[in-house]
Amino acid sequence: MACTSIMVGKKASLEGFPYISRNEDRLQAIYPKAVIVQPAVQGRDETFVSAYNGLTVPLPASGYRYTATPNVDQSAGPNEEDGFNAQGVGESATESVYANQRVLAYDPFVPNGLAEDAMTTLVLPYIDSARDGVRYLGALVAKYGSAEGNGVQFVDADDVWYMEIVTGHMWVAVRIPDDSYAVAANQVAIQTIDFNDPENYMWADGLQEFVAEHQLNPDLEGFNFRHIFGTDTEKDHHYNTPRVWFAQRYFNPEDQSQTPESAELPFIRKPSRKLGLEDVEYVLKSHYNETHFDPLGAGSEHDKKTYRAIALSRTANSHILQARADSLGGVQWVAFGIPTFCPHVPLFTNADAIDPSYANVPAKLDLDSAYWLYEALAMVVESHYADFIEDDLAYQKALGEWARRKLAAVATAADKLSGEARTAYLTTQNHEIAQHYNHVTRSFLFDLITRGTELSKLTFKMDPNL
């Protein structure tokens, strides 16, 4: 509904592996999600019908195995959101984006066209590379139209692509350079398009003709997709651009020329340093930390409510997809609960299953469920923020250290395996990792609850001067 996306090219990455990532934000704080593995299929004869808007698409006869984070309540569609397929291709869908009234007047959305609820289900099982993801999704948009504006990320071991579908049929995509990163936050983000460089840009058939025919380009020269199709409104300046500003402020701290309301923040930038997993996590967990705009900080009530933060109570699922060119393949780091207070848990996607604590999500609070466990942790930490935040950060740091050691050890063991044996091994490791995080988190949560009983305001100590 209103997400934040971060992409990092492989040469801009500390680990040498490209990333795509996103906070999936929804309309309410409790929005249960699961993490599952969808099996490969062959010889299928089925049709997908969207529960959200009735989109009807015949499914291919065969499809790759893939991971996904679907809604538990699928009455409005699966909303599988993000994952890797068996070819090592990752997708995150979607970043909601909004076009201006001029372009929508001439190419309105298609009510029963492709929407977020179906985006991963209809694309991820059928693509062989990040670039192929753009091609495949573009063909679906051409055939069925789009029901809404969406930004979609694709990644493989070599490439990161970002695609923006902004009207019923118009879209562009750009390959994020290896030495760069990009941040998107609910605005049309892509800027200049080089139509002479099809290796790094892709676009809908007829895009240039559409813009020319309807006189939509406001610039005196060039083709700036953001200027033509995007918006620059008061809402953008308070809801969207500040998030991009904060991320770029962290990745490029040497540049202090920008403000939270800068209308021309660049989409693609080279960071001032190589970006590690922890850097991406920090931004996804952020809330204008160390500024007077922090809702949890010491600024004025006005300043704390001026800009929409990246991490929210209604973040249903924060994920980082790491496309590794090693024996681990795709690693899907998933954080449930408010990401500020909860760890990103590494899950291997060359696997046949995810731990039941992620795959099975009951309707009501149950601390055996990862989703509910992290929601509970976040609520307890925020309830006594000043007393618990330092311990919470230490808890997250300790798990991050453990995860790096664990992944290194698993990679060494996986190097000696191949085929089904490697997949089986990584499946067992998914269970072990999930159970370790669950055990540590439950222990930490119980400790906080015990300590919290001493923080009640319903206490009384006799004043000796009475």
N, C-alpha and C positions, 0 to 999 in steps of 0.2 A: 504493500500500500504506500509506503514512504520510506525507502531503504537508503543505505549508504554503501557504495561499492568502492573497493580499492584493488587495483591491478598492478603487478610488479613484473617487469621483464627479467629474464634469467641472468643477465649481466648486471642488473641493478640489485639483484638478490644476494645477500650474504652467503647463502648456501649454494648458489648457482642454479637453483630451481625456480621456475616462474610460479607466481601466485595469482589466483583470483580470489576475491573475498567479498562478503556482504553481510550486513545486518538486515535480516528479514523483519521488518517492523509491521505491526498490524494495528487494528483499531482498538484492541483491548489488551489488558495485561496478561490475562490467562488465555492462551491460544495453543493448546497442546499439539506438540509435534513428535513424530517418531523418526528413527533412522532405520532403514531397511535395505535389504538387497533384493532387487527384482531379478528373477532368473532369466537366462537366455531362452528364447523361443524359436521354434522352427515349425514350418508347416501350418501356421496359424491362418484362420479365416475368420477375422473379427472386425468389427467397426467400433471406433471410439465415438461415444456421444457425450458431450460435455454436460455435466449436471448444472454448470453455471449458466451457460447461454445457449445450449443446444447445438454447438458446433459438431458436425458429423464428418468423420474422417476414416476411410478404410485403412486399417493398419497393415503395414508390410508383413509378409509371411514369416520373416525371420527378424530377430533383433538380438543385440548383445545383452549380456548381463550388465546391470548397472545398480549403483547405490542411489538412494534418494532420501529426502526428509519430508514425507507427506504430512498433510493435516491428519489428525486423528479423526476428526469429524469431516467426512468427505461429502457432505450434503451439497456443497458448492464446488465440488471437483477435487481431484487429488492434490493439486498444488505441491507437486513433488520437489520443486524449488532448486535443488542442487545435488550434484553427485558426479561420480566418475563412471564411465563404462569400461568394459573389459579390454578395450583398445587403449586405455590410458588417457581418454579424452574427458575433460571436465566441463561442466556447464553450471552457471548460476543464473537463474531466471525467476524474477526480473527486478530491475530498477525502474520504478514508475517514472515516466517522463511526460512532459506536457507541452504540446505544440500550441502555436498562436492561432487566433481565429481566422487569419487570412488564409493560411494553408489548409486548415480544416474545412473552410468554406468550399474548397474545390476538390478535396479528397477526404470526405468524412469517414469516421470509423464505421466498420461493418458490425452491426449488433451481434450477429452470431458468428463473427470471425474468430481468429486465434487470440486467446487471452492468456494471462498468467497461469490460470488453473491447469492448462494443458501443455504449457510450453516445454517443460522438461520431459513429460511423458511422450510427446509426439516427436521429439528430436533426439534426445541423448542416446537411446538404444540403437540409432541408425547411422551414426556418424563415425568417421575414421580419423579425423584431425580437427583442430580448432578451426581452421579455415573451412573445412568441409561442414562444420556446424553452421557457419554463416551462410554458406551456399544452400544447405538443406532447409534452414529456417526461411531464407529468402524465397525459396520456391513455394513453401507453404503459404507465406504471406501473399505471394502473387496469385495463388489459386483460391485461397479462402478469405483473404483480407484480414486486417487486424481489428480487434474490438477495442483496443486501447493503446496508449503510448507506453512502450517498454524498452528498457536497455537490457541487453543480454550479454553475458561474458562467456567466452570459451577459452580453454587452455589445453595445451598438450606439453610434452617435454621441451618443445622448441619455441612455441608461439603462444601469445596472448592476443585475442581479438575481442573488440567491443563493438557491439551492433546496436544501433538505435532505430527502432520502428516508431515513427512519429505521427503518421496519419493512416488512413485505411490501407494504403499500399506503398507508401514512400519510406525508404530506409537507407541508411549508409552504415558502413562498418570500417574500422581502422585497426590495423595491426599495431599494438603497442610496441615501440622500439625496445630492443633487448636491454638497453642501458637506461630505460626510463620507467616511470610509474604514472598512473592516472587515477583520478578520484572523480566519482560521479555522485550527485546528491539530488535526485528528483528534478533536475533541469536537463534540457537538451545540452549536452556537453561537447560533442564533437565539433571542431571548428573548421579549418580550411581543408577542403578536399582536393587532392591532386588527381584529376581524371586521366592523367598520363602515367600514373603509377598503379596499375592494377595489382601489383604484387603486394602492396601495402594498404590499398583501399578497395572496397567493394561497395556497390550501390544498386538500388532497384532500377530495373529497366525503365527508361523514360524519365528519370529523375531530372536531368537538365532541361529536357523539353517541357516538363511540367512547370518548372520554375519560370522558364522563359515565356511560355504561353500565357501564364496568369500574372506576369510582372511582379514576382514575389521577392526578388533580390533587392534589398535596400542599399547595398554597398555600391560604390562607384566602380569598383573593380574587384575581381576575385569571386570565389564561391565559398562563403563562410556558412556552413550548415547551421550553426547555432543562431546566427543573425537572421537567416531566412526562415527557419522553422521554429525557433525557440521563443522563450518569453524573457522579459526583464521587468519584473513587477515588484511591488512592495512586499508581497509575500515571498518572492524569491530572495529578497535581501534579508529577510528575517528567518526564513525557514530552510533555505537551501544553500545559498552561497557561504554563510558562516561555517558550515561543516567542511566545505572544500578549503576554505581559508585556514581552519584549524589544522587539518591534515597537512596542507602544504607548509604551514608554519612549523610543523614538527619535522617534516622530511627535508625542508630547506630553511633552517633557522637563520641562516645568514641574510635572508631576504625579509626585511621588515617594512617594505614599501606597500604591502597590501593591507587592506582592512576587511573586516567581516562582511561588508556590504559591497566590496569591489565587484563591478559587473563584468569585468573582463579577465577574471582569473583563468589562467591557462589550463587546458585539459591535460595535456601531456607535459611532464617535466622530468629533468634529470635530477635525482636526489643529490644532496651534498655528501652523502656517504652511502655505502651499500646497506640495504634494508633487510634486517633479519625478521624471522617469524615474530619475534617479540615486538618489533616496531609496528607491524601490521596489527597485532593484538592490541597494542597500546591505543592506537587510533580507534579501533572498533569498540574499545571499552571506554573511550574518552567522553568527557562532559565539560569541555572547555577548562580542563584542569589548569590550575595556576593562573587563571585569569579571573577578573571580577564578573565574568558572565557565567561562572560555574554555579549551577543550581544547588550544589552541595557545599559551596564555598561561602566566603564572608562578604561578598559584594552586597549592594543594596537590593531590595526586593525587586525593584524595577530592572536592574541590570541582570539579575538572575533569571528573569523571565523574558529577556529581549530576544534571545536566539534559541532555536531548537537544537538540542545536543545530538551527538551521534548515537550514544548508548541511551536507551530508554527502558522504562518499565515494560513497555509493550513490544520490546524486541523478542520475537518468538524463537528466533534461531540465528545465532551468529556463526558464520562458517568461513574457514580459510581452506581453499583447495590448492594443495601443493603437488605439482606435477613433477615427480622425481624420475630422473633418468637412471635409476638403479634398481636393485632387486625388490625394493618396496613398492615401486610404481606410485600410483596416486595415493596420497594421504589426505583424508578429509578430517580437518580439525573442527569439532562441533562444540559450541557452547550454548547450553540452555540456561534459562533464568536471565536476569539482567547481566549482560556480559561484563559490566564494571566489577561485579563481585564474584564472578564464576569463571572457572578455567575453560580453555579450549582443549578438548579431549581428542587425541589423535586416533583415528580409526583407519585401518587398512582397507582399501577398496578392491584389491585383488583377493576377494574373499567370498565365501558362500553365505555368510551370515554375520549379523551384528549381534552383540550381546542382548539377551532378552530384556534387560533393563532399559534398553533404547528402543527395541522393536515393539514391546508390549507396553502400552500406556493406558492405565485405567482412567475412568472418568473422574474420579475424585482423588484427593491427595493420598499418596502412598509412597513412603520413603524407599521402597524397593525399586521404584521407577526413577530413572535418571532425570526425566523431565521435571517431575514433582520435587525431587530431591534438591535440584538447583533452584527452582522457584522458591522453595522454603528457605534455602540458605540466603538468597538475595534479600528476601523480606526481613529476615532476622538481622542481617548486617546493616541494612539501611535504617532499620528501626532504632538502632543504637550506633549510628555512624561514627561519631567521635570516639566511642569506646572500642569499637570492633574493627575499624577500617585497617589499622596497621597490622593486626593479626590476620585479617583477610588477605592483605597483600602478601604477607609472608607465606601464608598457606598456598596462594597461587604460584608464588615464586618457587617454592619447594616442589610442587607438582611439575612445573615447567622444567626444572633441573632433572627431575626423575624421567620425564618424557624424552628429553634429549639423550640421556644415557640409554634408555630402553630402546629407542629407535635405532641407535648405533649398534646395539647388541643384536637386535632382530635383523638388521640389514646384513650383519656378518653371517648369521645363521642362514638367512634366506639366500645368500650368494651361493650356498652349497646345494640348493634345491632348484627344481624347475618344474614347469607344468603344474599338474594337479597336486603334486607334493608341496610345492611352494604355496599354492592357494590354500591348501588344508592347514599348513603351518600358520599362515597369516590369519586365518579364521580363528585358530586357537588363541593367537596373540590378541586379537580383538577382544575376546572374552576376558583375558587376563588383564589387559589395560583397563577396560571398563570397570571390572571388579575392584581393581586397585584404587581408581579414582572414587568409586562409590564408597568404598570402605573408609578412605581418608576423609572424604567429605562428610559422611555420617558422623564420624568421630568428632570432627571439627564443629559440625552443627550442634551436636549434643553438648559439647563443651560451651559453646556460645549461649545456648539456652540456659544451661546451669548458671553461668555467670550473669546472664541477664536477669535472673530472679533477684539478684542483689541490687539491680538498678531501678527497681520500682519506685515511683514517687509516693506510694502508699507505705512509707516508713516513718518512724518517729523516734527521735532520741531526745531524752529529757535534757533541757538546758540546765546545767548545774547552778546557774545564777537565779533560777526561779525560786 
